[in-house]
């Protein structure tokens, strides 16, 4: 997905969770960039047939196995993104920090109350 598509998806998720605020837009934009980079790395990883280790020839002409750079980028972007998802209240712990309630507490109300919280 593109950065813009990720921004829309993240805003929609925050809105549905009830954690969206205008001042999160900068954070959402940064997270969208991380997710776009991760998507690009996943495409590169697919091109290597999802090989976690690849053959690399160094300057001296020696062939060595090394960790697939695309996989390293994916792992790094996942770690960075998790912190952003949490800060936006889109993980159970992040949601609790922002709203003071757990996902289970949110579900314990009536169906109508849940719909009101989700603005549906």
C-alpha positions in Angstrom: 0.0 0.0 0.0 1.0 3.6 -0.5 1.7 5.9 2.4 -1.5 7.7 1.7 -3.5 4.5 1.8 -1.8 3.5 5.1 -2.7 6.9 6.6 -6.4 6.4 5.7 -6.4 2.9 7.1 -4.7 4.0 10.4 -7.0 6.9 10.9 -10.0 4.7 10.2 -8.7 2.2 12.8 -8.1 4.9 15.4 -11.5 6.3 14.8 -13.2 2.9 15.2 -11.2 2.4 18.4 -12.2 5.8 19.7 -8.6 6.9 20.1 -8.2 9.3 17.1 -7.3 13.0 17.7 -6.2 15.6 15.2 -2.9 16.0 16.9 -2.1 12.3 16.1 -1.9 13.1 12.4 1.9 13.6 12.5 2.4 10.3 14.2 0.0 8.6 11.8 2.0 10.1 8.9 5.2 8.7 10.3 3.7 5.3 10.9 2.3 5.2 7.4 5.8 5.9 6.1 7.2 3.0 8.2 4.5 0.7 6.9 5.1 1.7 3.2 8.8 0.9 3.7 7.9 -2.4 5.3 5.7 -3.2 2.3 8.5 -2.4 -0.1 10.9 -4.6 1.8 8.3 -7.4 1.8 8.1 -7.1 -2.0 11.9 -7.4 -2.2 11.8 -10.4 0.1 9.3 -12.1 -2.2 11.6 -11.6 -5.1 14.2 -13.6 -3.3 11.7 -16.4 -2.9 11.4 -15.6 0.8 14.9 -16.9 1.5 16.1 -15.8 5.0 19.7 -16.3 4.0 21.2 -15.4 0.7 24.5 -15.9 -1.0 26.7 -12.8 -1.1 29.9 -12.3 -3.0 32.3 -9.9 -1.3 34.9 -7.6 -3.0 37.5 -10.3 -2.8 35.2 -12.6 -4.8 34.4 -15.0 -1.9 30.9 -16.2 -1.6 29.3 -16.1 1.9 25.9 -16.6 3.3 24.3 -13.7 5.1 21.0 -12.6 6.4 18.7 -11.4 3.7 18.8 -7.5 3.9 15.1 -7.3 3.1 14.2 -9.5 6.0 16.3 -7.3 8.3 14.4 -4.2 7.1 11.1 -6.0 7.7 12.0 -6.9 11.2 13.3 -3.4 12.0 10.1 -1.8 10.6 7.9 -4.2 12.5 9.6 -3.2 15.7 9.3 0.5 15.0 5.7 0.2 13.9 4.7 -1.6 17.1 5.6 1.4 19.2 3.5 3.6 17.0 0.6 1.2 17.0 0.8 1.2 20.8 1.0 4.9 21.1 -2.1 5.3 18.9 -4.1 2.9 21.1 -4.3 0.2 18.5 -2.9 -2.6 20.7 -4.6 -3.8 23.9 -2.0 -2.2 26.2 -2.0 1.0 24.2 -5.8 1.1 24.2 -5.9 0.7 27.9 -3.4 3.5 28.5 -5.3 6.0 26.3 -8.9 5.1 27.4 -8.4 3.6 30.8 -10.5 0.5 29.9 -9.6 -2.8 28.5 -11.0 -4.3 25.3 -13.1 -6.7 27.4 -14.6 -3.8 29.3 -15.5 -2.2 26.1 -17.3 -5.3 25.0 -19.1 -5.7 28.3 -21.6 -2.8 27.6 -24.7 -3.1 25.5 -24.4 -3.4 21.7 -25.8 0.2 21.3 -23.2 1.6 23.7 -20.5 -0.1 21.7 -21.8 1.3 18.4 -21.9 4.8 20.0 -18.2 4.5 21.0 -17.3 3.4 17.5 -19.4 6.2 16.0 -21.4 3.9 13.8 
